[in-house]
Amino acid sequence: MSIRIMHVDLDAFFVEVCRKHQPELQDVDLLIVGGRRDSRGVVQSASYGARAFGVRSGMPIAQAVRLCPTATFVRGEFATYREASHQVQEVLERHAPLATMTGLDEGYLDFSGTDLLHPVSLLDVAEQIHDDVRASSGLHCSIGIGPNRMIAKIASDYAKPRGICEVRDGWERGFVAGLPLAALPGIGPKSTRRLAERGLIDVAQVQAMPMPELVALVGREEAAVLTRRAEGRGGLVLRVHGPAKSVSRETTFRRDVSSAEELDRVLMLLTSRVAGQLRDEGLVAGAIVLKLRHGDFTTITRQTTLEVSTALDLELLAPARVLLKPAFAEARRRGQRIRLLGIGATRLVASEAPDLFETEERKRSREITTAVDAVRAKYGFDAMKSGRLVKRRKDAPPE
């Protein structure tokens, strides 16, 4: 039985989803998603036009502004990303015996054992998937096909944008021979620089080097990993991912914050977004994690277990506030302002039917939350906010 894995990678996913939901961005060539140009966050995605200026995902937005000063900077909505990802997942599941999304913007399909249906090639299937993804979600994708997961992933990268690349069994070694080591999964910028310092830049160099020499150069453990990847060997089993292990949100402030009131306001907003996602995915949380980064980049985390697993805003916010108070006090003792605030929900399980004997207060809170979710589903998250999250003009009368 032949092993054949397909990797589907959505092209400039976050950029294209923003364009889909904001028509005014359709003709903007230089588009960067992640936050406003004066924010201190990182780039989530960049259009291909912006990438030509050197802008990359994970780059600080301030650096992206310097590289591409005329670009338009936007901040997308997670709900729209999730909706688009679900649409793509439904397409993939129709085409293969086993399919799984490994992120919002990529997924794998396992066609192993389908030799009778597709005896020679999967190119025709890939073309149909490409067209179906476009029809269902309005998004373009690149597709890689290979005898293992690693080759399929590299092939989809090679095919970008909007292309298809198939590497058949027996072609793996030759396919990766012409690539730089940086193209192999698991070899990031630091590893690339370290290997380059030792004279290793291309995969072909590793293929040609006797193992004793490679061990002397990089060590036995790293030599074994490099050799395996340079030969084009990768995982053969596709594992379907279960429910999310955590749901979190965090924000980097434009200026370091020293106001307890401002931190509490942002904590409310982040908690509200986390709670909304939990409810949308039918999950409840059993623990809360707070993340606080000081101005000097010292990062602390605090966690607490909840008495009752929940996805209600106020029931998540209360313990989060309890964690924030001493964490902020510690920062003040160190003379530090706050650079980043984050909140995460962990120990997730599927939500159950409401308790028949729950208190009237909790029942009312649940009913209000359901009504708010319905409005947000139709008009967007910002359609409904707590009064404390609405910033008043300085000349506006008190509410």
Backbone torsions as a table, in degrees:
resi	resn	phi	psi	omega
1	MET	NA	128.6	-179.0
2	SER	-81.7	146.5	175.6
3	ILE	-98.0	121.5	177.8
4	ARG	-137.0	118.9	-177.9
5	ILE	-114.6	139.4	176.7
6	MET	-117.4	134.9	176.6
7	HIS	-115.3	124.7	179.4
8	VAL	-109.7	121.6	-176.9
9	ASP	-122.7	119.7	-178.3
10	LEU	-76.2	126.6	-174.7
11	ASP	-73.4	126.0	177.8
12	ALA	43.8	50.8	-169.4
13	PHE	-52.8	-55.1	-175.1
14	PHE	-64.7	-37.2	176.9
15	VAL	-62.9	-48.5	-175.8
16	GLU	-68.7	-33.9	176.6
17	VAL	-66.4	-40.9	176.4
18	CYS	-62.1	-41.4	178.1
19	ARG	-63.2	-38.2	-178.9
20	LYS	-64.2	-38.1	-176.2
21	HIS	-94.6	-9.9	176.7
22	GLN	-129.7	88.2	-174.3
23	PRO	-53.6	-28.5	-179.6
24	GLU	-65.3	-12.9	-180.0
25	LEU	-94.2	-4.2	-173.4
26	GLN	-55.9	-41.0	-176.3
27	ASP	-100.0	12.4	178.2
28	VAL	-85.1	109.8	-177.2
29	ASP	-74.5	-41.7	-177.8
30	LEU	-97.6	92.8	-174.8
31	LEU	-127.0	129.7	-179.0
32	ILE	-126.9	127.3	-177.1
33	VAL	-107.0	136.4	178.1
34	GLY	154.5	-29.0	180.0
35	GLY	163.7	174.7	178.0
36	ARG	-65.9	158.6	-176.3
37	ARG	-65.7	-19.3	178.9
38	ASP	-98.3	8.4	179.1
39	SER	-84.8	167.2	-179.0
40	ARG	-111.7	25.0	177.1
41	GLY	-83.4	-160.1	-179.6
42	VAL	-123.3	160.6	179.4
43	VAL	-69.9	127.5	176.7
44	GLN	-86.6	-41.6	178.5
45	SER	-162.7	156.9	178.7
46	ALA	-136.4	144.8	176.4
47	SER	-65.1	161.7	-179.5
48	TYR	-63.1	-30.3	176.0
49	GLY	-63.9	-41.9	179.0
50	ALA	-71.2	-32.4	179.0
51	ARG	-63.9	-27.8	178.2
52	ALA	-64.2	-19.8	177.4
53	PHE	-90.9	0.6	179.0
54	GLY	98.2	5.1	179.7
55	VAL	-74.6	133.5	-178.0
56	ARG	-136.7	156.1	176.3
57	SER	-60.3	141.9	179.8
58	GLY	86.7	-8.7	179.3
59	MET	-76.1	141.1	174.8
60	PRO	-57.0	139.3	-178.2
61	ILE	-60.9	-35.2	178.8
62	ALA	-59.2	-38.8	178.2
63	GLN	-69.4	-38.1	178.1
64	ALA	-63.0	-36.5	178.0
65	VAL	-63.2	-40.8	179.7
66	ARG	-67.5	-38.8	-178.4
67	LEU	-73.9	-35.5	-174.9
68	CYS	-137.1	72.1	-172.0
69	PRO	-64.8	-22.8	-177.7
70	THR	-92.0	4.3	-178.3
71	ALA	-71.5	156.5	172.5
72	THR	-93.9	128.6	-178.3
73	PHE	-108.0	130.1	-179.9
74	VAL	-134.9	160.9	175.6
75	ARG	-119.5	118.2	-176.2
76	GLY	-83.9	175.4	178.9
77	GLU	-106.4	128.3	-178.7
78	PHE	-59.7	-36.5	-178.0
79	ALA	-59.7	-37.7	179.8
80	THR	-71.8	-33.7	176.1
81	TYR	-64.8	-44.9	-177.5
82	ARG	-64.1	-40.6	179.5
83	GLU	-61.7	-46.0	179.5
84	ALA	-64.2	-40.0	179.9
85	SER	-63.6	-40.2	178.7
86	HIS	-64.4	-37.6	177.7
87	GLN	-61.8	-42.0	179.2
88	VAL	-67.7	-41.9	179.7
89	GLN	-58.3	-41.1	178.6
90	GLU	-61.2	-37.5	177.8
91	VAL	-65.8	-47.7	-177.5
92	LEU	-61.0	-40.5	-177.5
93	GLU	-67.2	-19.7	178.0
94	ARG	-79.9	-15.9	-169.4
95	HIS	-106.9	-13.0	-175.1
96	ALA	-141.0	153.2	176.6
97	PRO	-59.5	-31.9	-179.5
98	LEU	-140.1	124.6	179.2
99	ALA	-143.0	144.1	179.8
100	THR	-151.1	140.8	172.9
101	MET	-86.2	130.3	177.9
102	THR	-104.4	6.3	177.6
103	GLY	-176.3	175.4	177.7
104	LEU	-62.1	-30.8	-170.4
105	ASP	-116.7	15.7	178.2
106	GLU	-155.7	155.2	179.2
107	GLY	-157.6	163.4	179.3
108	TYR	-118.8	147.9	172.9
109	LEU	-126.1	138.5	-179.2
110	ASP	-106.7	113.8	178.7
111	PHE	-106.7	17.5	179.8
112	SER	-60.6	136.1	178.5
113	GLY	83.1	9.1	179.7
114	THR	-101.8	29.5	-175.4
115	ASP	-60.4	-35.4	-179.2
116	LEU	-69.1	-34.9	178.3
117	LEU	-76.8	-37.9	-177.3
118	HIS	-133.1	78.3	-170.9
119	PRO	-69.5	-26.2	-173.9
120	VAL	-112.9	-52.6	-169.9
121	SER	-145.2	157.9	174.7
122	LEU	-108.0	12.1	-177.1
123	LEU	-61.6	-39.7	-179.7
124	ASP	-66.4	-36.9	177.0
125	VAL	-65.9	-42.8	180.0
126	ALA	-61.7	-40.4	178.8
127	GLU	-63.6	-39.2	178.9
128	GLN	-67.8	-40.3	177.7
129	ILE	-62.9	-43.2	178.8
130	HIS	-57.4	-45.7	-178.9
131	ASP	-68.4	-39.1	-178.6
132	ASP	-69.0	-37.8	176.9
133	VAL	-63.2	-42.7	179.3
134	ARG	-63.4	-42.7	-178.2
135	ALA	-69.0	-37.1	-175.3
136	SER	-80.2	-42.2	-172.2
137	SER	-113.2	-13.6	-175.2
138	GLY	78.1	12.4	-176.3
139	LEU	-111.6	151.8	174.0
140	HIS	-95.9	155.7	178.4
141	CYS	-141.9	161.5	172.3
142	SER	-114.8	144.2	-172.8
143	ILE	-129.5	132.3	175.3
144	GLY	-118.7	141.5	-179.8
145	ILE	-126.4	134.0	-179.1
146	GLY	-159.2	171.9	179.8
147	PRO	-80.5	0.8	173.7
148	ASN	-156.8	170.5	-174.5
149	ARG	-64.3	-41.5	-176.7
150	MET	-62.6	-46.1	-179.0
151	ILE	-64.9	-40.3	178.8
152	ALA	-61.1	-40.9	179.5
153	LYS	-66.6	-45.5	179.5
154	ILE	-64.2	-37.8	-179.2
155	ALA	-64.5	-38.4	178.4
156	SER	-68.9	-35.5	174.5
157	ASP	-63.0	-41.5	-179.8
158	TYR	-64.3	-32.3	-175.3
159	ALA	-82.1	-10.4	-175.6
160	LYS	-64.5	144.7	-6.2
161	PRO	-94.8	150.1	171.0
162	ARG	64.1	21.5	-177.4
163	GLY	-108.5	178.2	177.6
164	ILE	-133.9	134.0	178.9
165	CYS	-135.2	126.3	178.9
166	GLU	-115.0	127.4	176.0
167	VAL	-114.3	112.2	-175.3
168	ARG	-85.4	162.6	-178.9
169	ASP	-55.3	127.5	-178.3
170	GLY	100.1	-13.6	-179.8
171	TRP	-95.2	-3.4	-169.8
172	GLU	-57.9	-50.0	-174.2
173	ARG	-62.7	-43.7	179.3
174	GLY	-67.1	-34.4	-178.8
175	PHE	-65.1	-44.4	-176.9
176	VAL	-82.0	-14.6	-175.7
177	ALA	-58.1	-34.8	-176.9
178	GLY	-88.3	7.5	-176.3
179	LEU	-98.7	154.2	170.2
180	PRO	-73.7	154.4	179.1
181	LEU	-59.1	-29.3	-179.6
182	ALA	-63.4	-18.6	180.0
183	ALA	-79.0	-13.7	-178.7
184	LEU	-80.8	137.8	178.2
185	PRO	-57.8	139.8	177.2
186	GLY	90.1	-7.6	177.8
187	ILE	-106.7	94.6	-177.4
188	GLY	-87.8	-172.0	-177.3
189	PRO	-57.5	-41.2	-178.4
190	LYS	-66.9	-44.9	178.9
191	SER	-64.4	-38.8	179.5
192	THR	-60.7	-44.5	179.6
193	ARG	-66.0	-41.1	-179.1
194	ARG	-64.9	-41.7	179.1
195	LEU	-68.2	-37.8	179.4
196	ALA	-63.7	-35.9	177.3
197	GLU	-62.3	-24.0	178.2
198	ARG	-97.9	9.4	176.0
199	GLY	87.0	6.8	-179.2
200	LEU	-101.8	116.7	-177.8
201	ILE	-124.8	-40.8	-174.4
202	ASP	-111.3	153.1	178.0
203	VAL	-60.2	-38.1	-177.6
204	ALA	-59.1	-31.9	178.2
205	GLN	-64.7	-41.5	178.5
206	VAL	-67.2	-41.1	179.5
207	GLN	-60.1	-35.8	-175.4
208	ALA	-86.5	-12.8	-173.6
209	MET	-87.6	129.2	175.1
210	PRO	-59.9	145.6	-176.2
211	MET	-56.5	-43.2	179.3
212	PRO	-57.5	-39.0	179.1
213	GLU	-67.8	-39.9	-179.5
214	LEU	-66.9	-39.9	177.7
215	VAL	-62.2	-42.8	179.6
216	ALA	-64.3	-28.1	-175.8
217	LEU	-83.6	-42.7	-172.9
218	VAL	-124.4	-6.2	-177.5
219	GLY	100.3	155.8	-173.1
220	ARG	-64.9	-46.3	-175.9
221	GLU	-64.6	-48.2	-179.2
222	GLU	-68.2	-32.7	178.5
223	ALA	-63.4	-40.6	179.7
224	ALA	-64.2	-41.6	179.5
225	VAL	-66.8	-45.9	179.9
226	LEU	-60.0	-44.1	-178.9
227	THR	-61.9	-44.0	179.8
228	ARG	-59.7	-45.7	-178.6
229	ARG	-71.4	-37.5	179.8
230	ALA	-67.4	-21.2	176.0
231	GLU	-88.0	-3.0	178.3
232	GLY	81.2	21.6	-179.9
233	ARG	-93.6	135.5	-178.9
234	GLY	-148.5	-175.3	-178.0
235	GLY	-65.5	141.6	-177.3
236	LEU	-106.6	-11.4	-175.4
237	VAL	-108.3	132.5	177.4
238	LEU	-99.3	121.4	-178.6
239	ARG	-104.7	129.5	177.3
240	VAL	-78.4	125.5	-177.4
241	HIS	-77.0	139.7	178.4
242	GLY	-83.4	-165.7	179.7
243	PRO	-60.4	158.2	179.1
244	ALA	-58.6	143.3	178.9
245	LYS	-86.1	-20.4	178.6
246	SER	-159.1	158.7	174.0
247	VAL	-130.7	127.5	-176.0
248	SER	-143.9	160.3	172.8
249	ARG	-141.6	145.7	175.4
250	GLU	-149.5	159.5	178.4
251	THR	-142.3	142.7	173.4
252	THR	-100.6	123.2	-176.3
253	PHE	-72.0	148.2	177.4
254	ARG	-64.1	-35.3	173.3
255	ARG	-132.6	143.6	180.0
256	ASP	-55.0	137.5	-172.5
257	VAL	-103.7	138.4	176.9
258	SER	-123.6	3.0	-177.1
259	SER	-94.8	122.6	177.7
260	ALA	-63.7	-35.5	179.6
261	GLU	-64.6	-42.5	179.4
262	GLU	-66.2	-41.4	177.5
263	LEU	-61.4	-40.7	-179.8
264	ASP	-66.5	-38.8	178.8
265	ARG	-62.3	-44.4	179.6
266	VAL	-69.4	-36.9	177.2
267	LEU	-60.1	-40.3	177.1
268	MET	-60.3	-44.6	-178.6
269	LEU	-64.5	-47.1	-179.2
270	LEU	-64.1	-41.8	179.7
271	THR	-64.4	-39.0	178.8
272	SER	-62.4	-39.1	178.9
273	ARG	-70.1	-40.9	177.7
274	VAL	-62.6	-46.5	-179.3
275	ALA	-61.9	-40.5	179.5
276	GLY	-62.2	-40.5	178.7
277	GLN	-68.1	-39.8	177.9
278	LEU	-57.5	-47.9	-179.1
279	ARG	-65.1	-38.9	-179.4
280	ASP	-63.1	-32.7	-178.5
281	GLU	-98.1	7.4	177.1
282	GLY	67.8	38.5	-177.2
283	LEU	-122.2	157.8	170.6
284	VAL	-130.7	152.9	-176.4
285	ALA	-105.2	143.8	177.4
286	GLY	-105.9	-4.6	-180.0
287	ALA	-155.4	156.2	180.0
288	ILE	-124.0	138.6	177.8
289	VAL	-121.9	129.4	176.7
290	LEU	-105.8	137.6	178.3
291	LYS	-123.7	130.5	-178.2
292	LEU	-135.1	127.5	177.6
293	ARG	-116.6	126.0	-179.9
294	HIS	-78.0	168.9	179.4
295	GLY	-60.8	-27.2	178.6
296	ASP	-90.9	15.0	176.9
297	PHE	73.8	7.0	169.9
298	THR	-65.3	127.0	-176.7
299	THR	-117.2	129.4	178.0
300	ILE	-123.6	151.1	175.3
301	THR	-129.8	145.5	177.1
302	ARG	-132.8	141.4	-177.4
303	GLN	-133.4	147.0	175.1
304	THR	-142.5	146.2	178.2
305	THR	-90.7	137.7	-179.0
306	LEU	-85.9	146.0	178.0
307	GLU	-66.0	-38.4	178.9
308	VAL	-132.3	129.1	177.8
309	SER	-61.5	137.3	-172.5
310	THR	-152.1	163.9	171.9
311	ALA	-133.5	17.6	179.0
312	LEU	-87.8	137.1	-174.5
313	ASP	-52.0	-54.2	-173.7
314	LEU	-66.9	-32.5	-179.6
315	GLU	-75.0	-19.5	172.6
316	LEU	-90.1	-34.7	-177.0
317	LEU	-68.1	-40.1	-176.9
318	ALA	-57.6	-52.1	178.3
319	PRO	-67.9	-29.7	177.6
320	ALA	-64.0	-39.6	177.2
321	ARG	-65.0	-38.2	178.3
322	VAL	-61.2	-38.2	178.5
323	LEU	-72.0	-35.9	-175.3
324	LEU	-68.2	-38.2	-173.0
325	LYS	-57.5	-55.1	-179.9
326	PRO	-71.2	-29.2	179.5
327	ALA	-66.6	-40.3	177.8
328	PHE	-69.7	-37.9	178.1
329	ALA	-60.9	-37.8	178.0
330	GLU	-63.8	-40.6	178.3
331	ALA	-63.1	-40.4	-179.2
332	ARG	-67.2	-36.7	177.3
333	ARG	-62.4	-33.5	178.6
334	ARG	-83.1	-1.3	-178.8
335	GLY	71.2	29.4	-176.1
336	GLN	-112.0	141.0	169.2
337	ARG	-87.0	173.8	-176.5
338	ILE	-103.6	126.2	179.8
339	ARG	-93.1	-38.4	-175.0
340	LEU	-141.2	141.7	175.5
341	LEU	-130.0	133.9	179.3
342	GLY	-141.9	154.0	177.7
343	ILE	-137.0	137.5	-179.4
344	GLY	-133.7	146.4	175.3
345	ALA	-109.0	127.7	-177.8
346	THR	-127.9	-176.0	-175.6
347	ARG	52.2	54.1	-174.4
348	LEU	-82.4	139.5	174.3
349	VAL	-139.6	162.6	178.6
350	ALA	-65.3	138.8	180.0
351	SER	-73.2	150.1	179.5
352	GLU	-110.9	174.4	177.7
353	ALA	-62.7	148.0	179.7
354	PRO	-56.9	145.3	178.2
355	ASP	-65.6	126.7	-179.6
356	LEU	-61.9	-24.5	-175.6
357	PHE	-108.1	20.5	179.8
358	GLU	-68.9	157.2	-176.7
359	THR	-66.4	158.2	178.4
360	GLU	-62.3	-36.4	179.7
361	GLU	-62.4	-44.3	-179.2
362	ARG	-70.2	-37.5	177.9
363	LYS	-61.9	-43.7	179.3
364	ARG	-64.9	-40.8	177.7
365	SER	-61.0	-40.7	179.7
366	ARG	-66.1	-40.9	-179.5
367	GLU	-65.7	-41.7	177.6
368	ILE	-63.5	-43.1	179.7
369	THR	-61.1	-42.0	178.7
370	THR	-61.3	-41.6	179.1
371	ALA	-65.5	-42.3	178.6
372	VAL	-63.0	-43.4	179.2
373	ASP	-60.0	-38.3	-179.6
374	ALA	-64.5	-41.4	178.8
375	VAL	-66.6	-44.2	-179.2
376	ARG	-65.4	-36.3	179.1
377	ALA	-61.7	-31.6	-177.2
378	LYS	-89.9	-37.5	-171.3
379	TYR	-117.9	-0.9	-179.7
380	GLY	101.8	159.4	-174.5
381	PHE	-59.9	-40.2	-174.9
382	ASP	-72.6	-5.0	179.7
383	ALA	-67.1	-26.5	180.0
384	MET	-132.4	120.9	178.4
385	LYS	-138.5	154.9	170.2
386	SER	-64.7	148.3	179.4
387	GLY	-57.0	-31.6	-178.7
388	ARG	-70.0	-18.6	-178.6
389	LEU	-90.1	-5.8	-179.7
390	VAL	-94.6	114.9	-180.0
391	LYS	-75.9	127.7	178.4
392	ARG	-90.3	150.3	171.5
393	ARG	-68.1	152.5	-177.8
394	LYS	-60.6	-30.8	-177.4
395	ASP	-93.5	5.4	-179.5
396	ALA	-80.1	145.5	179.2
397	PRO	-69.3	153.4	178.2
398	PRO	-59.2	144.9	178.8
399	GLU	-92.1	NA	NA
